[in-house]
Amino acid sequence: MMTPATNRAYNPHARPTPSSEAAIREQAQRKSVRFHLGGHVTEHSARLVRQRVLDEVLEGQRSIVIDLAQALSFDSGSLGILVSITRRVQEASGVVELDNVSDQTRLLFKLMHLEAIFTIREPRAAAARRTPASSAVIPINKRAG
C-alpha cells in the first residue's frame, strides 16, 4: 500500500518501494524525461536536478528535457551545472533539451556564449506563427488619398 510518504505523486523525493520501482523505471523509459527548474535557480537546486538527471542516465534514459517555464533568474553556479548536465548526458550518447526558455533567458545564454552548448526547443506557438521568408509582409508608407 502506498502512503503519502512513499507515493511519488505526493512526495516526488520519496524512495520507491520494490513493488513500485518497476513501474517508475518503466515510465522513465518513455521518449524523454522532463525536469522543471523554477524561481531563482541556484547552484543548490541545479545540483538536485543534476543528480536526478544522472540517475536517469544510469537507468538508460538518453533524452532529457529541462523545462525553464518558471525560471526567473540563474546564479553563476547553476549555469555551470546546466553545462555540466548537458556534457555528461552527451558523453552517454544522450541529448538535453531546454524547453520554455524565456526571451530574457535566451539573451543571458547568448551573452554568456551558452547558446552553442544548449539545445533549446523552439516554442510551439512561435513556430506556428512564423511566416516563411517568401511571404513576409512589407509595410508600405503611403497614405490612401
C-alpha positions in Angstrom: 0.0 0.0 0.0 1.3 3.4 -1.0 1.2 6.1 1.7 1.7 9.8 1.2 5.3 9.4 2.4 6.1 6.8 -0.3 3.8 7.8 -3.1 5.7 9.9 -5.6 2.5 11.8 -6.5 2.5 13.2 -3.0 6.2 13.3 -2.4 8.5 13.4 -5.5 11.6 12.8 -3.4 10.2 9.6 -1.8 12.3 6.4 -2.4 10.2 3.9 -4.4 9.2 0.7 -2.8 10.3 -2.6 -4.5 6.8 -3.1 -5.9 6.6 0.4 -7.4 10.2 0.7 -8.6 9.5 -1.3 -11.8 6.5 0.9 -12.7 8.6 4.1 -12.2 11.5 2.7 -14.2 9.1 1.7 -17.0 7.6 5.2 -17.0 11.1 6.7 -17.2 11.9 4.8 -20.4 9.4 6.9 -22.4 10.7 9.1 -25.1 12.2 11.7 -22.7 12.2 12.6 -19.0 11.2 16.1 -18.1 12.6 18.1 -15.2 11.4 21.5 -14.0 13.5 24.4 -12.7 11.7 27.4 -11.4 12.0 30.6 -9.4 15.5 31.8 -8.7 17.6 28.9 -9.9 20.5 28.4 -7.5 23.5 26.2 -7.6 21.8 24.0 -4.9 18.6 23.5 -6.9 20.6 22.8 -10.1 22.7 20.2 -8.2 19.5 18.4 -7.2 18.3 18.3 -10.8 21.8 17.1 -11.9 21.7 14.2 -9.5 18.2 13.1 -10.7 19.3 13.5 -14.4 22.4 11.4 -13.8 20.3 8.7 -12.0 18.0 8.6 -15.1 21.0 8.3 -17.4 22.4 5.4 -15.3 19.0 3.7 -15.8 19.4 4.0 -19.6 17.4 7.2 -20.4 19.1 9.2 -23.2 16.6 12.1 -23.8 16.3 14.7 -21.1 14.1 17.8 -21.2 14.6 20.6 -18.7 11.6 22.9 -18.5 12.5 26.5 -17.6 9.0 28.0 -17.9 9.0 29.1 -14.2 12.7 30.1 -14.0 13.1 33.8 -13.1 16.9 34.0 -12.7 20.1 31.9 -12.6 23.2 32.3 -10.4 26.6 31.5 -12.0 26.8 28.1 -10.2 23.5 27.0 -11.7 24.6 27.9 -15.2 27.8 25.9 -14.7 25.8 22.9 -13.5 23.4 23.1 -16.6 26.5 23.0 -18.8 27.8 20.0 -16.7 24.4 18.2 -17.1 24.5 18.7 -20.8 28.1 17.5 -21.2 27.5 14.4 -19.0 24.4 13.4 -20.9 26.2 13.9 -24.3 29.0 11.7 -23.1 26.4 9.0 -22.5 25.2 9.5 -26.1 22.2 11.4 -25.0 20.7 14.7 -25.5 19.5 17.5 -23.2 16.9 20.0 -24.5 15.8 23.2 -22.7 12.1 23.9 -23.1 10.0 27.0 -22.4 13.1 29.3 -22.4 12.1 33.0 -22.0 13.5 35.7 -24.1 15.4 37.1 -21.1 17.0 33.7 -20.5 17.8 33.3 -24.2 19.6 36.7 -24.1 21.5 35.6 -21.0 22.6 32.4 -22.8 23.6 34.4 -25.8 25.7 36.9 -23.8 27.4 34.0 -21.9 28.0 32.2 -25.2 26.0 29.3 -24.0 23.6 29.1 -27.0 26.2 26.9 -28.7 26.2 24.4 -25.8 22.5 24.1 -25.1 19.8 22.7 -27.4 16.8 25.0 -26.9 13.4 23.8 -28.1 11.5 26.4 -30.1 8.2 27.3 -28.6 5.3 25.6 -30.5 3.3 28.9 -30.7 6.3 30.8 -32.2 6.9 28.1 -34.8 3.2 28.1 -35.8 3.1 31.9 -36.0 6.3 32.2 -38.1 5.7 33.0 -41.7 8.1 31.8 -44.4 10.5 34.5 -45.7 9.0 34.3 -49.1 5.6 35.5 -47.7 6.9 38.2 -45.5 4.7 41.3 -45.2 6.5 44.6 -46.1 4.7 47.7 -44.8 4.1 50.5 -47.3 4.3 54.1 -46.0 1.9 55.5 -48.5 -1.3 57.2 -47.3 -4.6 56.4 -49.0 -5.7 59.6 -50.8 
